[in-house]
Amino acid sequence: MVTRTTNNTMTLDDAHDIFGHLNHQELKNMLKNISDIELCDNSKEVQSCTTCIKGKLTGANIPKESTSKKTEIGELIHSDVWGPAQIKSYQNYSYL
């Protein structure tokens, strides 16, 4: 959940979520150069981010060789299908 105090002010945790889960120090450095956004850093300790923790977990290994041998072009198709996102972006945009 994004908690904005004014149109141009956001908390460090909200900026972390909005700007792709960058670490807090890099966010502070980046936002110093953006005059339209003021960072309201009222938290003295870094909040743990569930998304970042899950992203660092390991998953199953991807096999080095395919187990399905095909002889014709188009016989086996790999596709990455995703969307639309259930959560709206910072400015209420939808990602498809």
C-alpha positions as CSV (number, residue, x, y, z in Angstrom):
1,M,0.0,0.0,0.0
2,V,1.4,3.4,-1.0
3,T,1.1,6.1,1.7
4,R,1.6,9.6,0.2
5,T,1.6,12.6,2.3
6,T,1.3,15.2,-0.5
7,N,1.4,15.1,-4.3
8,N,5.2,15.4,-4.3
9,T,6.2,13.6,-1.1
10,M,6.5,9.9,-0.4
11,T,8.1,7.7,2.3
12,L,11.2,5.7,1.7
13,D,9.3,2.4,1.9
14,D,6.8,3.6,-0.7
15,A,9.6,4.8,-3.0
16,H,11.2,1.3,-2.6
17,D,8.0,-0.3,-3.9
18,I,7.4,2.2,-6.7
19,F,10.9,2.2,-8.1
20,G,11.4,-1.5,-8.5
21,H,12.6,-2.5,-5.0
22,L,15.9,-0.6,-5.1
23,N,17.9,-0.6,-1.9
24,H,17.2,2.4,0.4
25,Q,20.6,4.1,0.0
26,E,20.4,4.1,-3.8
27,L,16.9,5.5,-3.6
28,K,18.0,8.3,-1.5
29,N,20.9,9.1,-4.0
30,M,18.5,8.9,-6.9
31,L,15.7,11.0,-5.4
32,K,18.2,13.8,-4.5
33,N,18.4,14.5,-8.2
34,I,14.7,14.5,-8.9
35,S,13.2,17.9,-8.0
36,D,9.6,16.8,-8.3
37,I,9.7,14.2,-5.6
38,E,10.5,14.9,-1.9
39,L,11.5,11.9,0.2
40,C,9.9,11.8,3.7
41,D,12.3,9.5,5.5
42,N,10.6,9.3,8.9
43,S,11.6,5.7,9.6
44,K,14.9,5.2,11.4
45,E,15.1,1.4,10.6
46,V,14.7,-0.4,7.3
47,Q,11.4,-2.2,6.9
48,S,11.7,-5.8,5.7
49,C,10.2,-6.2,2.2
50,T,8.3,-9.5,1.6
51,T,8.8,-9.1,-2.2
52,C,12.5,-8.7,-1.8
53,I,12.8,-11.7,0.5
54,K,10.8,-13.9,-1.8
55,G,12.9,-12.8,-4.8
56,K,16.1,-13.9,-3.0
57,L,14.7,-17.5,-2.4
58,T,16.1,-20.2,-4.6
59,G,13.9,-22.2,-6.9
60,A,14.2,-25.5,-8.9
61,N,17.1,-25.8,-11.3
62,I,16.4,-25.4,-15.0
63,P,17.6,-28.5,-16.9
64,K,20.6,-28.0,-19.2
65,E,19.0,-30.2,-21.9
66,S,15.5,-30.6,-23.1
67,T,13.7,-33.9,-22.4
68,S,11.4,-33.5,-25.3
69,K,13.0,-34.1,-28.7
70,K,11.1,-32.6,-31.6
71,T,11.9,-32.9,-35.3
72,E,9.7,-30.3,-36.9
73,I,9.8,-26.5,-36.6
74,G,6.8,-25.3,-34.5
75,E,6.2,-28.7,-32.9
76,L,7.2,-27.4,-29.5
77,I,6.6,-23.7,-28.6
78,H,7.8,-22.0,-25.5
79,S,5.9,-18.9,-24.4
80,D,5.9,-16.5,-21.5
81,V,2.3,-15.4,-20.9
82,W,1.5,-13.0,-18.0
83,G,-1.0,-10.4,-17.2
84,P,-2.9,-8.3,-16.7
85,A,-1.5,-7.3,-13.4
86,Q,-4.0,-7.3,-10.6
87,I,-2.4,-4.4,-8.8
88,K,-2.5,-0.9,-10.4
89,S,0.7,1.1,-10.6
90,Y,1.7,4.3,-8.7
91,Q,-0.4,6.5,-11.0
92,N,-3.3,3.9,-11.5
93,Y,-2.0,2.4,-14.7
94,S,-2.6,-1.2,-15.6
95,Y,0.1,-3.5,-16.8
96,L,-0.8,-6.1,-19.4
